[in-house]
Amino acid sequence: MAEQLVLEAFVGAGSAGSVIASRLTENPNYKVLLLEAGGDENSISETPAFTLFLQQTDLNWKYKNEQVPGACLGLKEKVHFHDHSLKWIHHKLTNYLCLFSFQSCLLPRGKVLGGSSTINYLLYVRGNKRDFDGWANLGNYGWSYEEVLPYFKKSEDNENPVYARNERYHSTNGNLTISDIKFKTPLSDIFLRAGQEFGYRIGDYNAENQTAFAPLQIFARNGTRCSTSKAFLHPTIGRKNLDIAKFAHILIDAESKRAYGVRFFRNGKYHDVYARKEVILSAGAANTPQLLMLSGIGPKNELKKLGIPLIKDLPVGFNLQDHYALPLVFLTDKPITYTPSRYNTILTNMSYDIYRSGPLSVPFGIEATGFISTKYQDPKLDFPDIQLFLVSASAATDAGKFTLKLVEESKAFKEVNAKYHFVPIPMCPNAVPPSDEYLDCYMRWYTTVEHHLSGTAKMGPHDDPTAVVDPELRYHFLLILLKFNLNFRVYGISGLRVADASIMPIVTTGNTNAPVIMIGEKASDLIKNSWKNA
Ligand SMILES: Cc1cc2nc3c(=O)[nH]c(=O)nc-3n(C[C@H](O)[C@H](O)[C@H](O)COP(=O)(O)OP(=O)(O)OC[C@H]3O[C@@H](n4cnc5c(N)ncnc54)[C@H](O)[C@@H]3O)c2cc1C
């Protein structure tokens, strides 16, 4: 039998949700229940170098993708979603996005306090000014770069003294510790020098201009991961107005055609909770659309096929976006890359245990990044279309001519005899490396995705038929119902919001964790303002 609890609001506990729960409960009058399907972080998730192993653990939802033509062709395993609504979302959207799609690639998502910020690669990248101006130009008032910049700064505690002095862009007062990586192989400097040789500046890619090569800035405090759980939820311990229910699974009960609560299954029982103010969904770009569809909010024909009674026909899931990546391997005959014998030694382990530095403090060997424009983008725009990552045992590439040049023609890389390590692709026997044909084939068969799922509950103005939430992150259908049925206010139902990576109309230029945290900060203010005025 369901238990009845009465609470003011409840959210999911990922990158955005942790921020919102923490910010809302700064006001002792707001009582928040935070529901999270996963449990606590652990010592593996704390250690940056172990980040890849997390995908094999229960801290990951372990989704995989539907097969589609054109990508992930080399991955044999077919995908099985237990849940039909989720299966449909990925199937539909991978068809929609062609090259940004995948066939049976892994789709890791954090199932733990802090969500994907607890299992990600820790890279701190805000995106490009034009990303947010672009959102605003689509009709999303309040989301231009100048309007979101204060929210990036609000979260930030940047430990790099040079960056921190640039107060227009950076801050040292926020919850999230952002630090430079504490260890690098010689390849890191070689990569930066090679970038310089080709005219790129070395410097901050999160400030005035994004086009640059730079050592990584990461979400890390004292050499350990600074997830949104650590940054925003740990400091709330002791707050009486925040309850965190771990291992809970949210189901929206939408029988009465309005969002008034959540049903979740925990400890063998169903529990119903009712929100006196709002239901806030921050379940991420895969699970937020799933929960909406299970609640009857989604594409009419698909809900019909699945036998889910329709509440509102909305293009939930149609805008799924991600970045794809192409890992290319280079070889050098100099003893400078990560190998277990060089970097996984008693000494390196002790250096992490004692000083929280050394190779274990580097996320998966990623030491530096570079934002560059290919021939398809006007370099004067400072709107790069390729992000390079130097992983000190291989290198990411632009899938085109630049990284060929960077490694084989720059003096810096020549000094260490770096050479592409081309593997033959049996499926494309006539493709000669490093031709475009070879790289095209490589990308389609050995596709890697960047895990930046976003856009599945797209934010847009009221006249945008592809939008799911409005610029204040509320569902369009609630606004329409409010307009015609004032009883919603009488019953104290002020709405249903989404605040996570799902709302991005267009994915940002770079990694998505920092923008999602910004979304959480801005959503918190939008929610507080609307509650104040209610
Ligand atoms: C492997 C990996 C590497 C990445 N690397 C980087 C990187 O280096 N830098 C970067 O900027 N970005 C990176 N990203 C992307 C970034 O981490 C995400 O964009 C961001 O964390 C998404 O935040 P979110 O709030 O939308 O969702 P999430 O952080 O995924 O949060 C959703 C939360 O909701 C919970 N939830 C979902 N469904 C339910 C349910 N039914 N009931 C209860 N709880 C539920 C989940 O368990 C999860 O905790 C990476 C992502 C992954 C997966």
The ligand as an SDF file (V2000), in Angstrom:
LIG
                    3D

 53 58  0  0  0  0  0  0  0  0999 V2000
   31.1870    8.7100  -18.9620 C   0  0  0  0  0  0  0  0  0  0  0  0
   30.8770   10.1660  -19.0720 C   0  0  0  0  0  0  0  0  0  0  0  0
   31.9210   11.0630  -19.2330 C   0  0  0  0  0  0  0  0  0  0  0  0
   31.6560   12.4270  -19.3220 C   0  0  0  0  0  0  0  0  0  0  0  0
   32.7050   13.2960  -19.3080 N   0  0  0  0  0  0  0  0  0  0  0  0
   32.4510   14.6210  -19.1660 C   0  0  0  0  0  0  0  0  0  0  0  0
   33.5120   15.5320  -18.9080 C   0  0  0  0  0  0  0  0  0  0  0  0
   34.6810   15.1680  -18.7570 O   0  0  0  0  0  0  0  0  0  0  0  0
   33.2030   16.8540  -18.7860 N   0  0  0  0  0  0  0  0  0  0  0  0
   31.9370   17.3120  -18.9380 C   0  0  0  0  0  0  0  0  0  0  0  0
   31.7170   18.5350  -18.8730 O   0  0  0  0  0  0  0  0  0  0  0  0
   30.8980   16.4510  -19.1750 N   0  0  0  0  0  0  0  0  0  0  0  0
   31.1290   15.1290  -19.2410 C   0  0  0  0  0  0  0  0  0  0  0  0
   30.0960   14.2520  -19.3780 N   0  0  0  0  0  0  0  0  0  0  0  0
   28.7230   14.7940  -19.5070 C   0  0  0  0  0  0  0  0  0  0  0  0
   28.1600   15.3520  -18.2100 C   0  0  0  0  0  0  0  0  0  0  0  0
   28.6250   14.6230  -17.0990 O   0  0  0  0  0  0  0  0  0  0  0  0
   26.6300   15.3280  -18.2980 C   0  0  0  0  0  0  0  0  0  0  0  0
   26.2290   16.1480  -19.3960 O   0  0  0  0  0  0  0  0  0  0  0  0
   25.9330   15.8500  -17.0640 C   0  0  0  0  0  0  0  0  0  0  0  0
   26.4230   15.2120  -15.9100 O   0  0  0  0  0  0  0  0  0  0  0  0
   24.4210   15.6080  -17.1970 C   0  0  0  0  0  0  0  0  0  0  0  0
   23.7810   16.1200  -16.0620 O   0  0  0  0  0  0  0  0  0  0  0  0
   22.2170   15.8950  -15.8350 P   0  0  0  0  0  0  0  0  0  0  0  0
   21.8530   16.5980  -14.5880 O   0  0  0  0  0  0  0  0  0  0  0  0
   21.4890   16.2470  -17.0850 O   0  0  0  0  0  0  0  0  0  0  0  0
   22.0460   14.3210  -15.6680 O   0  0  0  0  0  0  0  0  0  0  0  0
   22.7540   13.3350  -14.6560 P   0  0  0  0  0  0  0  0  0  0  0  0
   23.9300   13.9730  -14.0210 O   0  0  0  0  0  0  0  0  0  0  0  0
   22.9620   12.0700  -15.3850 O   0  0  0  0  0  0  0  0  0  0  0  0
   21.6850   13.1520  -13.4950 O   0  0  0  0  0  0  0  0  0  0  0  0
   20.4970   12.4320  -13.5840 C   0  0  0  0  0  0  0  0  0  0  0  0
   20.2300   11.7840  -12.2250 C   0  0  0  0  0  0  0  0  0  0  0  0
   18.8740   11.3570  -12.1620 O   0  0  0  0  0  0  0  0  0  0  0  0
   18.8520   10.0450  -11.6150 C   0  0  0  0  0  0  0  0  0  0  0  0
   17.6750    9.3590  -12.1500 N   0  0  0  0  0  0  0  0  0  0  0  0
   17.4110    9.0830  -13.4450 C   0  0  0  0  0  0  0  0  0  0  0  0
   16.2380    8.4150  -13.5420 N   0  0  0  0  0  0  0  0  0  0  0  0
   15.7710    8.2800  -12.2840 C   0  0  0  0  0  0  0  0  0  0  0  0
   14.6190    7.6740  -11.7490 C   0  0  0  0  0  0  0  0  0  0  0  0
   13.7180    7.0820  -12.5490 N   0  0  0  0  0  0  0  0  0  0  0  0
   14.4400    7.7210  -10.4130 N   0  0  0  0  0  0  0  0  0  0  0  0
   15.3470    8.3380   -9.6040 C   0  0  0  0  0  0  0  0  0  0  0  0
   16.4770    8.9090  -10.0660 N   0  0  0  0  0  0  0  0  0  0  0  0
   16.6740    8.8800  -11.3920 C   0  0  0  0  0  0  0  0  0  0  0  0
   20.1460    9.4190  -12.1180 C   0  0  0  0  0  0  0  0  0  0  0  0
   20.4980    8.2760  -11.3540 O   0  0  0  0  0  0  0  0  0  0  0  0
   21.1110   10.5670  -12.0100 C   0  0  0  0  0  0  0  0  0  0  0  0
   21.7140   10.6320  -10.7380 O   0  0  0  0  0  0  0  0  0  0  0  0
   30.3110   12.8900  -19.3070 C   0  0  0  0  0  0  0  0  0  0  0  0
   29.2610   11.9830  -19.1450 C   0  0  0  0  0  0  0  0  0  0  0  0
   29.5360   10.6400  -19.0170 C   0  0  0  0  0  0  0  0  0  0  0  0
   28.3930    9.6950  -18.8020 C   0  0  0  0  0  0  0  0  0  0  0  0
  1  2  1  0
  2  3  1  0
  2 52  2  0
  3  4  2  0
  4  5  1  0
  4 50  1  0
  5  6  2  0
  6  7  1  0
  6 13  1  0
  7  8  2  0
  7  9  1  0
  9 10  1  0
 10 11  2  0
 10 12  1  0
 12 13  2  0
 13 14  1  0
 14 15  1  0
 14 50  1  0
 15 16  1  0
 16 17  1  0
 16 18  1  0
 18 19  1  0
 18 20  1  0
 20 21  1  0
 20 22  1  0
 22 23  1  0
 23 24  1  0
 24 25  2  0
 24 26  1  0
 24 27  1  0
 27 28  1  0
 28 29  2  0
 28 30  1  0
 28 31  1  0
 31 32  1  0
 32 33  1  0
 33 34  1  0
 33 48  1  0
 34 35  1  0
 35 36  1  0
 35 46  1  0
 36 37  1  0
 36 45  1  0
 37 38  2  0
 38 39  1  0
 39 40  1  0
 39 45  2  0
 40 41  1  0
 40 42  2  0
 42 43  1  0
 43 44  2  0
 44 45  1  0
 46 47  1  0
 46 48  1  0
 48 49  1  0
 50 51  2  0
 51 52  1  0
 52 53  1  0
M  END
$$$$
